[in-house]
Amino acid sequence: MSEPALVLWNTATRRKEPFAPRPGRPITLYVCGPTVYDRAHVGNARSAVVFDVLFRLLRHLYGPERVRYARNFTDIDDKIMARAVAENRAPQAVAAEFEAAYRADMAALGCLEPTFTPRATEHVAGPCGMIAMIEALIARGVAYVAQGHVLFEVAKDPAYGALSGRPLDEMVAGARVEVAPFKRGPADFVLWKPSRPDQPGWDSPWGRGRPGWHIECSAMIRAVLDEETIDIHGGGIDLVFPHHENECAQSRCAHGGAALARFWVHNGFLAMGEAKMSKSLGNIVTVRELLEAGWPGEAIRYALLSAHYRQPLLWSDRLLEQSRASLDRLYRKGPGAAGPSPALLDDLNTPAALTALPDGAPVLGLLADPDWFRRGIDAPAADLEAYRAARAARDWATADAIRDRLARQGIRLEVGRDGSVTWRRA
């Protein structure tokens, strides 16, 4: 029996390619997770939901026991430290608060917990940790020490830029690349930097300090997935350069030329109005704000899947309203077939897969809420009993008044053949 033909767009080759597991090996997926210094906005959630669908699809196609999915938490970062100083508390407390918030928000959107959720601070030291990887890069002559920093020397890696596929000077000009007088080249990036006494730090051969951002993921991939080359590396399109390009370079050089990933999969931006949704622009809405405003997590998830993952998605209340209405209609239709829509095998074409619902709902993470029509509202038992009694007494005026009042509250009453009264959200 032949295996299903899953096809994914590979950023590294800039084309769709058939995906097949390597014989006798687990299927390994790594996705760059959040820096936990604030609540996740709905643009952040798009990546989590997209790769949750891929995780579910891989599990369905090849068996849950064969798929290993890691999504990290960056819990050491300048933004975390800045918030800690502003709020007069420990950076670890800030990171713990927003890690818990992220887990809760993504669960509310129906995302499965990944197989592994490593924290950066857990993988600084150790045989597969960041310090060990930096030492290997220095030994191979592709990294150097300067003023308490360790930097990767981009000029020593002939393959640098292959993932992005653009000239290096063009990429550097268009990205926020740190400028420092001790760099040998403008694109050289920090692997290790010194920490002040009041900042978190670890002892290292280069002094007390902390890792740069890019080295974190390379070390965590090697540590938790136990492979130099994984199957799929995912994240937002904004991570292609410099983050993923730098990950590629340092892992390739540390592991004797082995590619970090066979497939690179990136989701597109989510926009509110004309601009990409981002904290720096101030045009964000958090997942928690949407949930507290009464939007069901499943409606948010449906909305995030309504455009192809590689395309931009324009966010609006109208999109949420349409998504909730679609789910109302689908819940009334009842369950469908469990298997995924063939559209999902074609580079996760979720818009086409949504048109096939309710078939394939489990792989999309939808239509699993038995209380969908009761969610967020409550019909008082006294009202139901009063409505039933009024009907039994043929007091139609009273029954109609109760029915109309509840309808204005979003509650629809339904009468069974035996005279029983039930309700659902209108």
N, C-alpha and C positions, 0 to 999 in steps of 0.2 A: 504493500500500500504506500503510495507516494505521499510525502508530507505536503501540507498546504503551501500555496505559493504566496507568501507575504512579501510585499514590495515596499521599500522605504526610500525616501529621498535622502541621499547621503551628501551632506554639505561638503565633505572632503573631495568628492568626485564631481559634484554638481550635476547629478543625474539620479534617476530612480534605479535601484538595484534590488535583485531578489535577496531576501534574507533567509539564511539557512543556518541552523545550529551546527556547531562543530561536533563531529562524532565523539561521543563519550565525554563531553564537557558540559558543564552547566551553562545556561544562558545568563549572561551577566549584563545588567543595566545600571548605569550610574547617572544621576541627575543632580546638577548643582542646586542645593537647597538655599534657604534664606540666611541672611545675616540678621541675627535676632536682637535687634535694637528697637523695634517698633512693631505695630500690628501689620499684618500682610494686607496689601491692597488687592483689589480684584484682578489687576494686571499680573501680580505675583501668582495669584491663584490659577491663572490660565496654564502656566507650566505644570503645576501640580496635577491639575485635572487631565491635561493632555497625556502626560506620562502615566497617570493612573490608568487611562484607557489602554495604552500600550502594554502596561503591566498585566492588566486583565486579559488582553488579547493573547499575549505570549503564554500566560498560564492556561488559557483555554486550548490553545493550539498544541502545546507541548507538555502540559502537565504542571500543576502548581509546584511540585517538588523539584522541578528542574530549573525554575526561574529564580534568580537571586537579584533583587533590586535594592540599591543603596541610594539614599538621598541624605545629604549631610546637613549639619547645622554649623555655620561659622559663628562660633561663640567667643572669638577673640578678634577684636576689630577696633579701629579708632572711633567709630561711631558709637559702639557700645561703651567705650571708656568715656567719651564725651557726655553721654547721657548719665552715666554713673556719677560723674563729677557734678553735673547740673542738679541731680536729685540727691546728692550726698549719700550714696549707697555703693555697695560693692559691684564691680562689673559682672561678677558671677550671678548676682541677684537679678540684674537687668536681663542677662542672657537667659536665665532660668524662667523668668516671667514670660518673656516673649516666645521662647521655645514652646512652653505649655500652651500659650495662646495660639500659636501656629498649628500645633497638633489639633487643638479643639476646632479651629476654624476649618481646616482641611477635612476633618472628620465630618463636620456639618455639611460639607459639599460632597460627601459620599466617597472620599478617597480612602482606599485601603492603606493600612500602615505598611510601609516598605519592609523588606526583609531586614535591612540594616539602616540605622539612623545615626551614623557616627558623628561625634562632636570633634571639632578641630583640636580642642585642648586635650583630648584623649590620645592624640596621635602625634604629639610633638617629639617625644622621646621614644625609645624602643627600637628593636631591630628593623622594623619597617616604617619607622617614624620619619618626621620631616628633617630632624637633625642628621639622621643617617643618610637620607637621600641627598642632602646638601653636601655632606662630606664626600659622597660618591661623585657628585658633579665637580667638586674642586679637584678631586683626584684625577678625573678624566680631562682636566684642563679647560672646562667650559664655564667655570665659575671662578670668581676672584673675591678677595677680601679687601675692603676699602673703608677706612674710618669706622670700624665697628660693624659695618654692613657686609653682607655677602650678596653679590649680584651675579646673575646669569649673563654671560657675554654672548649676545645674539649673533655676532659676526662669526663665532666658532661653530654655528649650526647651519650648514648649507641648506637644509630643508626648511629653515624658518620661513613662514609665510605661506606654506603649501595649503594649509587649511583655509585661510582667508582668501587666497588666490588673487591678492592685489599687491602692487609694489610696496615695499616696506616704507619708503618715505611718505607715500600716500596714506598708509594706515596710521603711521605715527602722527601725521598732521591732523588726522581726523579723530584721534582718540585722546583721552586724558592720560598722557604718559608723563610720569613724574620726572621733573627736571632736577638734577643734582650735580654739583661740580665734580664729584668723585667718580662719576660714570665714565667708562671708556667709550661707550657709544650711546646715542640718545635713546635707543630702544632697549638697552639693558635694563633688566627688571630685578627688583629686590626679592631675594630669597630669605634673608634674615636681617633684622634691624635691632638696634639697641633699645632697651627699655629703661626709663627713668626709675628711680627707687619707688615712686608712687604708682607705677604701672605694673600690670602683670608681666612676668618674665620667667624664663627658664635658663638654667646654666647651660652653656655650650662652649665649644672650643674657641668661639669668637667673642666670648663675654656673655653676660646676662642680657637676654633679649627675647624677641618673639618672632614668629614666622611672618613672611609676607603672604599675601592672599593666595597667590597662584600655586605655591608649593603645597598648600593644604590639601587640595583635591587629589593631586597626584599621589601623595602619601596615603591618603585615606582609601583611594581605589586599590592600591597595592596591598594595604593592610586588611581591608574587610572583604574584598572580592578575591583576594589571593591569586591575582593574575597580572602579568605585565601588559597583556593586550586583552581588553574586554570586548564584548560584542557591540554594545551600544552606549554612547555617551550623549546625554541630552541636556537641554537648557534653553534659555531664551536667546533670540537672535542677537541681542545686544552683547552676549558673552563671547561671540566668535572671536573678536579681537578687542582687547588683548588677552582676556582671561584664557579662553580655550587654546588660542595659538601658543600661549606661554606654557600651558599644561602639556600640550603636544611636545614642545621643544624639550622641556626639562625631563619628561618621562622617557622620551626617545633617547636622549643622551645618557640618562642614568641606567637604562636597560639595554645598552649595546645596540641601539638602532631599532628596537621593537616598537611598533606603532602602539599608541595608547589605546586606540579603539578602532574596530573594523567599520563601524557606522557612526556618523555624527548627525544627530537629529536636533533641529532647532525650531522652536515655535515663534510665530510672529508677534508683533506688538499688539497691545490693546490700547485703543485711543478713546479719550473722552473729548469730544469736539474735534479740533483739528490736530491736536498734539498727542504724542505718546503719553500714556498715563505714567507719571513718575512722581516720587516724593519731592525731587529737586524742583519740579515745575509747579508743585502744589495743586495739581489737578487730579487728585486721587479720591477714591472712595474705598474704605476698607471693607473686607468681608464682614467684620463684626458689625459695622454700621448698617450694612444691607440686611443682615440677619435681625438686628434689633429693630429695623424699620418694618419687619414683618414679612420680608421676602423669604420664601422657603429655600433652604440650601439646594434642594433639587432643581428649583427653577433657575438659580444662579448657575448650577452645573450645566443645565440644558443650554442656557444662553452662551456659556463659554464654548460649547461644542457646536454651536450653530454656524460657525464659519470654519473653513479648513484651517488646520492648525498652523500652516505656514503663511496664511494670509492675515492681513490686519483685521481687527475686529473693532467696530465702533460700538461703544458701550452707551446704553441709555435706559431710562425707565421703560420706554416703549418696547425695547428688546426683552426686558424682564416680563412685562405684561404679556407679550406674545408667547414667551416660553411657558409661563404659568398656564395660559389658556390651552396651549398644546398639550401640556401634561394633564390638565383636566380631561380633555378629550381622550387621551390615551388610557388613562386610568379607567374611564367608563367602558372602554373596549375590552378590558380584561387581558390576561396574560397571553403572550405569543410564544413562538419557538425560542429555545434557549440559545441556539448557535448564532454566531456573529453574522451580520450582513456581509456579503462578498465585498461591499464597498470598503469595509474596514481593512481588508487585505490589500487594497490599493492605496498605500500610503496614508492610512488612517483617515479615510474620507468620511468624517463624521456627519457633514451635512446630508450626504446621500444615505448614510446609515440611519439618520433620524427619520427619514421618510419611510423607512421600512418598519419602524416601530408599530406595535409592541414586539415584533420579532427582534431578537438580538439584544433585548434590554439589559440582561445581566452584564454583558461585555462592555456596554456603555455606562454601567453603574446607575441605571435609571429604573423607575417603576418598581421600587422595592419597598415602598412605604405603605403599609396596610391602613394607616390612618390619614392618608393624603387629604381626604375630603373633610376631615375633622381638625386638621392642623391649624392652630392659631385662633380658633374660635370655640365657643362652648354654648351648647343649647341647654338651658336649665331644665332639669328633670320636671320641675313644676310646670313649665310651659308645655312640655310634651303631654303631660297628664291632663292639663287643662284643655289642650286642643283635642285630645282623644275623647274626653268627657263631653265637650261641646258637640262634637260630631255625633257621638252616640245619642245625645239628647236632641239631635237635629237643630241645634242652636247655631245656625249657619253664620249669623252675624258675628257672634263671639268667635267662632272658629276662624272665620275670614280675618278678623281683626288680629288674632294671635299669629296667624300665618303671615299676614302682611308685615306685622311688626318685626317678626324674626327675619323675613326676607330682606328688610332694610338693614339688618345686622349681618347679612351675608349667609343666612342659614335657610336651607331649603328643606321643608318637611315633606315626607313621603309616607303614604298610607298603604300598608300591606293588605292583601285580600282578607286576612283575618281581623282587620281593624287595628293592627298594631301600628304605632307611629315611630318612624326613625327619621334621622336627619343627616344632611351632608352640607358641605360648603357649596354655596350657589356658584 
